């Protein structure tokens, strides 16, 4: 979402650098997770808050061999294990963990952490409702179009040729985000490319050549 609140790189350095004045390093433990590692599952009983220092995480539900993505977390996002969701590293990630009870004692001193946590959990609730609505009432093509339009609004870079969008995820991960298979995503993207609406710049980058036409697809589905 455009303008969403998160801890900036400067905030992370101030709050978690041992030489800084944030006072949080002693309460947080830094851990490294390789790509595709399952960081947390709802079957665990740990009561934690964590901050994404680097990398990207996927928050999702799993039911009867189906996965439903609720949110993507990036550097600066704060999350809590209170939810009944799985958390997986989409790429190599550095995560700062802290016991929830211990952190609560310090939040008055660092209100920005509280604000970001509320923002992330609020976004998770909104995305949960959107996911249920999309799976119940919208087809795959529409879900993909709405995702692409949302990413473009969030971080698209406008050029004379169109809007360059860094997806930051592979085709396989994109399929998980919209609840379908990699083959289906590839087929839909190829259809848009043939229609001269999209152009593939690289593995994880698209050029949206005609944003209005892409939006019109969603309106007509």
N, C-alpha and C positions, 0 to 999 in steps of 0.2 A: 504494500500500500504506500502511496506517496506520502512523504513526510512522517513516517512512523518513527516513534521514539525508541532509542536504544542507547546503550553506553557507547560512546565514541572511543576511538583508539586512545585519545588523550585521557578520557575518563578511566579506561582500563589501566593505563600506566599510573595514573594518580592513586587509584584505589588499591591496586594490587602489586605495585612495585615496592619491594622492601625498602627502597630508598625514598619512597614517596611519603605523603602525609595522610594517606587514606586509612591506615590502621587495620586493613582487612587481611593482609597476607598470612598472619598467624592463624587465622581461622579457616582458610581455604587450602585445599590440597590440589596441586596441579597434576593432571593425568593426561597421557597421550593415547589416542585410539586410532588404529589403522582404519583405512577405508572399509566400509561394510560391517564394522564391528557393532554388535548390539550393546549399547551402553546401559540401557535400563529396560526392564520389563515389569509389567504390573504384578508379577508373581513375587517380586522382591519386596522386602519390608523396610528397606532403608528410607528414612525420611530426610530428604536432601533438597538443597537448592543448588543449582549450578549455573555458572556463567560460561558462555562460549567465548573462549579467548581467540581461537582461530578455527577455520574449517566451517563445514555446513552439516547440520543434523536434520534428520527427518523424524517427525512425531507422527505416529500412525496407530490405528487400531487394527487388530487382526481377529477375524471371525470366520470359522469354517473354511480355512485355507484362502480367504480373501483378505486383502489389505486395503485400508482406506486412509490416505494421507490427510492429516489435519493441519499441519504447519511445517514450514521449513525454518530452522533457526540458524542464524549467522553470527559472526563475531559481534559481541556486544549484547546479544540477547540473554535474558535471564529466564530460567525455567525451574519448575518445582516438580518433584516426583509424586505429588499428591494425586495427579491424574491417573486414570487407568489406561495409560497409553504406553506404547513401546517407543524407545528413542534409539535411532541408529545413525552412525556416522556415514554420510554420503561420500566423504573424502577424509583424508587424514585430519584429525581434529585435536585441539588442546582444550581441555575442560577444567574449570576451577570448581571444586566441590566443597560444600560446607554443610554441616548439620543444621537443619532448619531452626531448631530451638536456640542454638548458639547464635545464629545470624539474627534472630528476632531481637536479641539483646542489643544489637548494634545498629539496627536499621534507623533509629532516630538520628544517628550521627551521619548517615549516608542516605538521605531520602531519595536520591536518584535511583538507587537500587530498587526501592519499594515501587517507585513509579514505573520502572521498566518491567518489573515482575507483573504488576497489574495489567500493563499494556499487552504483554505477551499472552497472559492467561485470558484476557478479554478477546484477543485476536484468535486464540485457540477455540474459544466458545463460538465465536462468529464463524470460523472456518468449519467447525463441527456441524453447525446448522446448515451451512452452504453445501458441505459434502453430502449430508443426508438428502437435502433438496435436489442436488444435482443427480445423485444416483437414483433417486426415485422418479424424477420428472424429466431429466434431460438426457439426450443421447451423447455418445462419446465425442462426436464431432463438435457439438456445441460446448461441451466441457473444455475441450482443447482450445477452441477459439476464445472462450472467456478467460482461460488461463493466459494465453498469449497476449490478449488485450490488456489484462491486468499487469503483466510483467512489463509491457511496453510503457504503460502509464507510470510504473514505479521507477524503472531505470532505463527506458529507451533513450537512445542517442539519435536525435534528428539530424539527417544529412539531406543533401539535394536528391539523393537516390531513394530516400525513404528513412525508416527508423531502424537503427541497428540495435538488436536486443541480445544481450549476453544472458543466455538461459541459466548457465552455471550447473546444469544437470545433463546427464546422458539421455539418450532416447529411452533406455530402460527405466531410468528414474522418472523421466517425464511420463511414461506409461503408468507408473505407480501413482503419480500425483493425480492423474485423471481417472484412474481405475480401469485400465484396459491393458492390452498386450503391446509389446514393443512393435510387433508386426503391424498392428492396427495403426499405431501412431505414425510409423514410417509411411504407410499407405496414405493416410490423411495429409501428412506434410507434402508428400509427392503430388497429391492432387492440387494443393494450393500452389506449389511450385509450377506445375503445368499451367495453372490458371493465371500465372504471372502476378500472384498476390504476394508470394514469399520467394526468397532466394536463400539458399544455404551458403553461408559465408565460411563456416567451419563446423566441426563436430558439435559444438555447443553454442553456436552463434547464428542467428537468423537476421536477414534483412527483410523487414516488412515493407514491401514496395507500395502497397496500397492499403493503408490502415482502414479507410472508409469501407473498402470492399470486404475486408476481413470482418469488420463489425457487422456489415450487412448480412454476411453468412449466418452470424448468430441470430440476428433478428428474423431471418427467414426460416430458421430451423424449428 
